[in-house]
Amino acid sequence: MDFERARFNMVEQQIRPWDVLDPDVLETLFAVHREDFVPPAYRALAFADLAIPLTIDGAATGESMLSPKLEARMLQSVLPERVHAVLEIGAGSGYMAALLAQFAREVVTCDLREDLCRFARANLKKAGVGNVGVEHRNGLQVAADGTFDVVVLSGSVQFVPDSLLQRLNPAGRLIAIVGEPPVMSAQRITRTSGREFHSEKLFETAAPPLREFPQRDRFRF
């Protein structure tokens, strides 16, 4: 398989048409080899416009990588700067963390599944990404240990807890896919000052849920 041709087609046919036009983001998509972060059985599908199952050593985890265009647009929406500390919740294969690491000072990515953490660590090490730490912990607990300039939720949530928003530094921003099937949208929340936050609905999309996040109480008769 010609990976370079497939990578070029991914960028030109999927990602640019989805309003991902930042030149630094596009350059990073060429620099970080997505095929090195997918399970070996799905390597030929690394650039397809779909979510790839995260099967580790033949065992299904029930989790998946987000589609390339969704990861690229989320990255563009919160583009970190070299001085920034970044938190990603939902480590998956480590690919999104690798993209974020190209811009940020440091990235912490976390996952509830130990097998995914091992997979992400191995992929990041193989790719030579040295400014990412992978933690096998609940992402909300990791957030409570520090503050961050950028937070990326690599999965969907019913709502973003206020406790997580409070871990954003001034001018910090968070990207999340918020809602319930079939209605979800990517939202960017920016801390403007003190306890003030500005929320923007960016685009409609969908993603599997992050398991550690709280859910809304439902009224029952």
N, C-alpha and C positions, 0 to 999 in steps of 0.2 A: 504494500500500500504506500502511495506517495503522501506521506504525512504533511509535507510542506504545501502541496497543492490543496489537500483537504483543509488545512488551517486557513489558507488564503480564501478558499470558498466559504468557509464558516464566517469569516470576518466580512467578506463582501456581500454574501447572499443572505446571511441571517442577522448579523450584528449591526452593520451600518444601516440597513433599512429599518431597524428598530430604534433609531435615533441615538445610537451610540456613536458619537462623532469626535469625542475628545482624542486628539492625536496621541497623548501619552497613554491613554487606556488602550487604544488600538495597538500601539507599539508593544505594550505589555502582553497583550493576548498572543502576539507572535513570539515574545521572548520566553514566556512560561509555557512549557509543552504540556498541554492538557492530556495527551495520550499517556503520559507518565503517571497520571493521578487516577486513572480509571482502573477498575479490576481487569486483570489480564483477559478474561473471557469476553469483555466488551470493548477491547482496545480499538477494534475496527469501527466502533460507533462513537468514538470520542468526540467527533465534531458534528454529530447529528443533532438536529433540533428536537431533542427529547431529554427527559430525565433518565439517567442511567442507574439501574439498580446497583447498590453497593453490596456485592456478594464477596465475602471474605473467605478464602480457602474453601470454596465450594458451599459455604453456608450463607443463606440469605439473612441479612440483618433487618430487613423491613424498611431500610432507609435508602435514599437515592441522592445522586448529585442533581442539582438544579440544572436546567438547560443552559447552554452557553450564553444565549442572548440575555437571559434573566440575570445571570451572574455578572455579565458585563455591564448591564444597565444599572444594577444595584451598586457596583463599584463606581461607576461614573457619578452616581447620585450623591455619594458621600466621600469623594476622592480625598484620601488622607494626604497630609503633608509630612515632610521628612522629620519634623519634631513631634509628630503625633503618636500617642499610645492608642492602640486599637484593640477592641474586644470583639471576637466573633463567637456567637453561640450556635453550636451545630457544626462540629469540625468536619464531619463527612470524610472525604478523601484527602483533605488538606489543600485542595486546589484554590478555593476562595482565599484562604489564608495566605497562600503563596502569591496571589495577585495583590492582595492588600500590602504584603511585606515589601513589594517593589516600591512603595510610596512612603510607608510609615517608618518611624523609628523602631517600634516594636509591636508585635501582634501576639495576643493571647487568644488561642482558640480552644474550645472545650466541648466535650461530648459526654453523654451519659453512658455510652457503650465503650467498654474497654477495647474491644476488637477494632472499632473504628479509630480510636486514639492511636493504637499501635500502627494501623494502616496509614493514618495521616503522618505520624512521625517518620515512618519509613520512606514515604513518598517525598516529604519535605527534605529529609537528609539526602536522598538520592538526587534531588534537584538542586542541592547546594544552598538551600534557603536557611540562613542561620539566625534570623531575627524573629522567629516564631516559636513560642512555647505552646505545647499541647497539654491540656490538663483533663484528666478523667474525673470531671466533677460537674455538678449542676451549675449551669451557666449563671443563674441568679445568685448563687453563693459566690462564684468567682467575681461577679460584678460588685458584690458587697465589700470585697477586700480592697478596692481601689477606685480611682476615677479614670475616665477615658475621654479622649477627644472624638473618637468614632466608635460606634457600636453597630455591628451587622448581625441581624438575626437571619440565619440561613434556613429558614422554614417559616411557617405561618403561625400566628397567634391570634386569639380572639380579641385581645387588647394588649397594649403595652403597659405593664405595671408601673405605677408612679415610683416605686422603689428603684427601678432600673433607670428611669429618667433622671433621678436624683444623682446618679453616678456619672452623668455627663458633665464635663468641664464647661465653663463659660464658652459659648459659641460652638460647643460640641454638637454633633449630629448623629442621629440614629436612623437606620433604614430597616423597615420591617414590612412583611406582608401580613396585612390585618384583615380579619373577617372570618366568615365561615362559608363552606361550600353552599351554593355555587358562586357566592359574591365575595370576592377578595380584591384588595388593591394594595399596591406598594405605597407606603407612606414614609415620608422623611420628616423627622421631628428634630427641630433645632432649639437648643437652649439659648434664648436671647439675652436673658439677665435674671439673676436671682432664681426665683421660682417660676419665671415666665418661659413658656415654650410656644413655638410656632410649628403647626402641623400642616403638611402639604400632601394631598393625594396626587401621586405622580402618574400612575397607570394601573389598569386592571390586569390582574394575573392570578395565579393560583400556585400553591405549594403545599407539601405535606406539613402537618403540624409539628411544632417543637413540643416534646412530651413533658418537659419540666415546667411549663408555664401554666399559671392558674387559668381557670375557665370561669365564665360568668355564671352566676347562680341562675338557675332556671325555675320559673314559677310552675308549681305543680298543683293540680286540683286535688 
